[in-house]
């Protein structure tokens, strides 16, 4: 049904046969069969959640305990279920059966789950693979790929590293010993799950079901993961077999969708395969960040919603064809299975298939009670089949979202349908119910509330279904006719472009996400807040008061907040952008114009900062040196902006990011300059002078990346007022380390007001260099939770002893240097 029928539940003959209105029959919890499945499902989930972190012996003991309880309940039920005198009509006799049956189902399912977990834990914690992992042995192994290789996120670093996480099964293993690293001993065969952490070429193109031979070092897996070991591999795999026929077909269809999407602009080209089959290999980093901030990330993962769209379309076609109900069900099932094949039948897709069938059938027929029972049965079956799902947030999010749609959406839809069209009520109720249901999990995971998630999902929702259906049709048609596939892709691209626009606008809103205590305390606080809200809303006359308070809060966030705390602050001269573990700075050169120094590691962060500053023109871009954390966001700076020229370091290395930067600039016809010390530019009141490096400077430095760091472009910035009098100055020191700092000392370091601390505040600082700057403020561009220990406590202590007030982007967000009463001042934006 596309919307609620107000005749449903009226008891008249107009109610369609075979359909039950969610509003007719009370709450879903009133159904006995639902309750008898809800309790066992919850208990099984909790048992697996706890026992996965315990030993196999503990699981066996718990299984025996539950089994004993099951026998006791069964015995009591048999003896107590026969009323005296043979009568079965008493109320006590009728009420004892369902309660006893539920109790018996709970303890029986608990026993089964505990036994399955005990067996699984014993399998992965014993045997030769577990023993070799405990020794951190180097091995040669044959593994079978179990799921799509997932790209590991890279936060900063020197160069791009293609690294992947691959779920696999280890089929054989042979230890490697000796100086020459030759396999020694017998090859041990088995079949245990492992996680491969791989880097190198050839991993990203592997398909599930392929067998490969690799060489790497084993390590112990996290307790509770149902994984025998972690295998760290450096280098490409040796492919031993082709993928199965099903996986080959899936790969061909996905490749066809990617090829057909090439006719679309860059954003929709990368998003459409993600919306249809979860293929985000070409999705822009900025779009990913916007989706995360707007609460739309779930759209790029294959979920029950995708399958529900496919099933709904199949049911609609079947109904138009006049097929009977059994034929419709068969057609819908075949359509979902076909979609699962295109999306690759990995464990996550199979899980989504199960959840999708539950949500689609329940919403399509209006049987919310039956849908809840089916959801519980699905959860129970999946936990027994794969207990490891109990600790996966993805599984929990799927279950909670589906449960919210089944339990909350019908009620909310029916209440709103009295005041608005049915289709609009359903469009609002479904995403709102799903978001409310998963909010506790999101708080537990990330410690934040996605304030814009519900309106963003409401606006993006209407475009998801046509994009999914048209994209799926294009994938099916592409092997036969690419022209026809491209014809289908074009309107799908318009839907994808709308979703991208919604995500961009939502992510740009103030307070798109609100900080909230994480973990159990945050969950408890959320529960208390929800309970208070429920108590207030119980009284109708208070609802208008609450609505007024919420409206006032919304106005305060969206209107008053930006008016009282504008960004950028008026008269800004320099902004150190919060780009994570990297550098990204902007120097104002007039309205809508700025000189940019470095671009950080990701395009999205660089573009976000410049967009917030209103920068549309970049007359000059400096890339201090070719490390990923300084040039990785280049495309973000170039996106939608005119760039006059780019100044690069003369100390470019043949490897690293230099070649990628040059290729990008050539493709965009942007000149690339190398400027020696003394090069100078004047943009209005801002003057820039290159201080280092010398073109023939010796390559010095110890440690990874030190030579390139010491070849960083170092800039002196001076600001003047309208009369030409100096206002202040800043030294932007790139990533120079002690050797380059010593050279600058010998040349003479000019005293400045603001120092951009070299190399993110690393330990490799020359105390004399820091003292020679005589700066009153120090800007430290650094990423939160980075793996390098930046900034070093000793460096921060030295800056403090020198009288510098420090500002860190990981703590303060974007940091602006402004002119105030003829002097410089620093204004942090806050996080």
NORNOR-V130934 format. One line per field, one symbol per residue. ss: DSSP state (a for helix, b for strand, c for the rest). psi: psi as a letter, one per 40 degrees, with the letter a starting at -180 (. if undefined). burial: 1 if it has 9 or more other C-alpha atoms within 8 Angstrom, else 0. A space follows every 10 residues. Layout:
ss: ???
psi: ???
burial: ???
This chain:
ss: cccccccccc cccccccccc cccccccaaa caaaaaaaaa aaaaaaaaaa accccaaaaa aaaaaaaaaa aaaaaaaaaa cccaaacccc aaaaaaaaaa aaaaaaaaaa aaaaaaaaaa aaaaaccaaa aaaacccbbb bbbbbccccb bccccccccc ccbbbbbbbb bbbbbbbccc cbbccccbbb bbbbbbbbbc cccccccccc bbbbbbbbbc ccccccccbb bbbbcccbbc ccccaaaaaa aaaaaaaaaa aaaccaaaaa aaaaaaaccc ccccaaaaaa aaaaccaaaa cccaaaaaaa aaaaaaaaaa ccccaaaaaa aaaaaaaaaa aaccccaaaa aaaaaaaaaa aaaaaccaaa aaaaaaaaaa aaaaacaaaa acaaaaaaaa aaaaaaaaaa aaaaaacccc caaaaaaaaa aaaaaaaaaa aaaaaacbbb ccaaaaaaaa aaaaaaaaaa aaaaaaaacc caaaaaaaaa aaaaaaaaaa aaaaaaaacc ccbbbcccaa aaaaaaaaaa aaaaaaacca aaaaaaaaaa aaaaaaaaaa aaaacccccc cbbbbbcccc ccccbbbbbb ccbbbbbccc ccaaaaaaaa aaacccbbcc bbbccccaaa accaaaaacc cbbcbbbbcc cccccccaaa aaaaaaaccc bbbbcccccb bbbccbbbbb bbcccccccc cccccaaaaa cccbbbbbbb cccccbbbbb bbcccccaaa aaaaaaaccc cccbbbcaaa acccccaaaa aaacccbbbb cccccccccc ccaaaaaaaa acccbbbbaa aaccbbbbbb ccbbbbbbcc c
psi: heiiheehee eieehhieih idegeaidee hddddedddd dddddddddd ddeiiddddd dddddddddd ddddddddde egiieeheei dddddddddd dddddddddd dddddddddd dddeeiiddd ddddefihih ihihhdihhh hhihgaadih hhiihhhihh diihihiide fihiiihhia gihihhhiii ieddeiiiei hihihahiii iiheefhdih hhhhiiihhd iiiidddddd dddddddddd eeeiiddddd ddddddeehf dehidddddd dddefeddde hhiddddddd dddddddddd efiidddddd dddddddddd ddehgidddd dddddddddd ddddeegddd dddddddddd dddddgdddd ehdddddddd dddddddddd ddddddeeei iddddddddd dddddddedd dddddefihg dedddddddd ddeddddddd dddddddddd hddddddddd dddddddddd dddddddeii fdihiihiad dddddddddd ddddddedhd eedddddddd dddddddddd ddddgihiih fidhhhigea gaihihhhfi heiihhhiea ehdddddddd ddefhehgdh hhhdigided edfddddehe ihhdihhiie fhidaaeddd dddddddefh ihihhiiehi ihgbehhhhh diiidfiihi iiihedddde eihhihhiii adeeihdaii hhebfiaddd dddddddhhh iidhhhhiff fidghhdddd dddfidihhh hiihfieefi ihdddddddd deehhihhdd deaihihihh feiiihhidi .
burial: 0001000110 0000100011 1110001101 1001111111 1011111110 1101110111 0111111011 0011011000 1110000000 0011011101 1111111111 1111111111 1111010011 1111011111 1111111110 1000011101 0111111111 1111111000 0010000000 0111111111 0011011111 1111111111 1001111111 1111011010 0010001111 1111011101 1001001111 1111111111 0010111111 1111111011 1111111111 1111100110 0010001110 1110111011 1111110011 1111111111 1110111111 1111111111 0111001111 0000111111 1111111111 1111011000 0111111111 1111111111 1111001111 1111011101 1111111111 1111101110 0101110111 1111111111 0111011000 0111011110 0110010000 0000011000 0110010000 0000111101 1100001010 0111111111 1111111110 0111111111 1111111011 1110111111 1111111111 1111011100 1111111111 1100011110 1100110001 1100111000 0000111111 1110000001 1000011111 1111111111 1000001111 1111111111 1101100010 0111111111 1100110011 0111111111 1110010001 1100110111 0001111111 1111111110 0001011110 0
